[in-house]
Amino acid sequence: MRHLLFSGAALGALAGCSTSEEDGAFLAAFDRAVADYEAASSEAYTPEAALPASGSATYEGTVYLDTGFAGAGTEPDGDDDLVGDLSLRVGFAGDGSVTGAATDFVGEGDQRYDGRLAVSDGSVDTSLDPDVNYNFLADLDGTLTDEGGTDYDLSGGIGGNFTGGRYDYVIGAVGGSACQGPDCSDFDGGFAAAR
């Protein structure tokens, strides 16, 4: 599994972000992401004793990416922030599993991105202290295509924790590299989802 390329500050990315213009679709998606983040972060970390040793849980929410590329319809000198829908399935038996996908991305300037980022090869360790570690990690990979037909290959990881008395939410960070052909830059961001 790849190492995640983000700092602890990425976890609070959504809380500290603001839009510079009144983009319709992007602003609506951004508002959903902030609401998801605030709901998940308002709850305490789920105690280890409250996390199951078997079975699975499915979470639906949003993911925010602060990318290092400027897609079509963005400011010429600006990076494109993206918000997408996130679906995760977490399995708790044994070493655990984390799978899912991030889809339906919209960027600044209201441009849509085709493609998906797959969440795969995940593991879960409920014994780790969520104050200093992520309780689950997984790979995050895929290709997004902007409205101008430019492909961006993203490769990185996702890491998170459970919040709420009955592991009602997941919250965490994403990070990695985004490449347009040979030109690559880092991306980071955050996610939150509810079951």
C-alpha positions in Angstrom: 0.0 0.0 0.0 1.3 3.5 -0.9 2.2 6.0 1.8 -0.2 8.9 2.0 1.2 12.3 1.0 -0.5 14.8 3.2 0.0 16.6 6.4 -2.3 16.7 9.4 -3.6 20.0 8.3 -5.3 18.3 5.3 -7.9 16.9 7.7 -9.2 20.4 8.3 -9.1 21.4 4.6 -12.8 21.7 4.3 -13.3 23.7 7.4 -10.8 26.3 6.3 -11.7 26.7 2.6 -13.8 29.3 1.0 -15.0 29.9 -2.6 -13.8 33.0 -4.4 -16.8 33.2 -6.7 -20.5 32.2 -6.6 -20.2 29.0 -8.8 -23.5 27.2 -8.9 -22.7 23.5 -9.2 -19.4 23.8 -7.4 -20.7 25.9 -4.6 -23.6 23.4 -4.0 -21.1 20.5 -4.0 -18.8 22.4 -1.7 -21.6 23.2 0.7 -22.5 19.5 0.8 -18.9 18.7 1.6 -18.7 21.2 4.4 -21.9 19.9 5.9 -20.6 16.3 5.8 -17.4 17.4 7.4 -19.1 19.3 10.1 -21.5 16.5 10.9 -18.6 13.9 11.2 -16.2 16.2 13.0 -18.8 17.2 15.6 -18.8 13.6 17.0 -16.1 12.1 19.2 -14.0 9.2 17.8 -15.7 5.9 18.1 -14.3 3.9 21.1 -12.5 0.7 20.1 -15.0 -1.3 22.2 -17.9 0.0 20.1 -16.3 -1.0 16.8 -17.4 -4.5 15.5 -15.1 -7.4 15.0 -17.0 -8.6 11.9 -19.5 -7.5 9.4 -19.3 -4.3 7.3 -20.7 -0.8 7.0 -21.3 1.4 4.0 -20.8 5.1 4.0 -21.9 7.8 1.6 -20.5 11.3 1.6 -18.2 13.7 -0.2 -14.5 14.1 -0.9 -12.7 17.4 -1.4 -9.4 17.6 -3.5 -7.0 20.5 -3.6 -5.2 19.6 -6.8 -2.1 20.9 -8.3 -3.5 21.4 -11.8 -5.7 24.0 -13.4 -8.5 22.4 -15.5 -10.6 24.0 -18.2 -12.7 26.9 -16.8 -10.4 27.8 -13.9 -8.4 30.9 -13.3 -5.2 30.8 -15.5 -2.9 30.9 -12.6 -5.0 28.9 -10.1 -5.2 25.3 -9.0 -8.6 23.5 -9.4 -10.4 22.5 -6.2 -12.7 19.5 -6.9 -15.6 18.0 -4.9 -16.9 14.6 -5.6 -19.3 12.0 -4.2 -17.7 9.3 -2.1 -18.9 5.8 -1.4 -17.0 3.5 1.0 -17.6 0.0 2.2 -15.6 -1.0 5.3 -15.3 -4.6 6.3 -14.3 -5.3 10.0 -13.3 -9.0 10.0 -9.7 -9.9 10.3 -7.4 -7.3 8.9 -10.5 -5.5 7.5 -11.1 -4.2 4.0 -11.9 -0.8 2.5 -13.3 -0.4 -1.0 -15.3 2.1 -2.8 -15.1 5.0 -5.3 -15.2 8.8 -5.7 -17.2 10.0 -8.7 -19.2 12.9 -10.2 -16.5 15.5 -9.6 -17.2 19.2 -10.2 -14.5 21.8 -10.2 -14.2 25.6 -9.8 -15.9 27.3 -12.7 -18.6 24.6 -12.5 -16.8 22.3 -14.9 -17.5 18.6 -14.6 -14.9 15.8 -14.6 -15.6 12.4 -16.1 -14.0 9.3 -14.6 -13.7 7.8 -11.1 -11.2 7.3 -8.4 -11.2 3.8 -7.0 -10.7 3.0 -3.4 -9.0 -0.4 -3.0 -6.6 -2.6 -1.1 -7.7 -1.2 2.2 -7.1 -2.4 5.7 -8.6 -1.6 9.1 -6.9 -1.6 12.6 -9.4 -0.6 15.3 -6.8 -0.9 18.0 -4.9 2.2 16.9 -5.3 5.4 18.8 -7.4 7.7 16.5 -5.8 10.8 18.1 -2.5 9.9 16.4 -3.3 7.3 13.7 -5.8 6.5 11.1 -7.9 3.4 11.8 -8.2 2.5 8.1 -6.0 3.1 5.0 -6.6 2.3 1.4 -5.3 3.2 -2.1 -7.0 5.9 -4.1 -6.3 5.8 -7.9 -8.0 6.7 -11.1 -8.2 9.1 -14.1 -10.3 12.3 -14.3 -11.0 14.0 -17.5 -11.9 17.7 -17.7 -14.3 19.3 -20.2 -11.4 20.1 -22.5 -10.5 16.4 -22.8 -7.4 16.6 -20.7 -6.7 13.5 -18.6 -5.3 13.7 -15.0 -4.0 10.5 -13.5 -4.3 10.5 -9.7 -2.5 8.0 -7.5 -2.4 8.1 -3.8 -4.2 7.1 -0.7 -7.0 7.6 1.8 -6.9 7.3 5.5 -9.6 7.9 8.2 -11.2 7.2 11.5 -14.7 6.5 12.8 -16.8 8.9 14.7 -20.1 8.7 16.6 -21.2 6.2 19.3 -22.0 3.5 16.7 -19.3 4.3 14.1 -21.9 6.5 12.4 -19.4 8.5 10.4 -16.0 8.2 8.8 -13.7 11.2 8.4 -10.1 11.6 7.2 -7.7 12.8 4.5 -6.6 12.0 1.0 -3.3 12.7 -0.7 -1.0 11.7 -3.5 0.1 12.8 -6.9 -1.8 14.1 -9.9 -0.2 13.9 -13.3 -1.0 15.3 -16.7 1.3 13.4 -18.9 4.9 13.8 -17.5 3.9 16.8 -15.4 3.0 15.8 -11.8 2.1 17.7 -8.7 0.8 16.7 -5.2 -2.8 16.8 -4.2 -4.4 16.6 -0.8 -7.8 17.1 0.8 -10.3 15.6 3.1 -13.5 13.5 3.2 -16.4 12.7 5.4 -19.3 10.3 5.0 -22.2 8.8 7.0 -23.7 5.4 7.1 
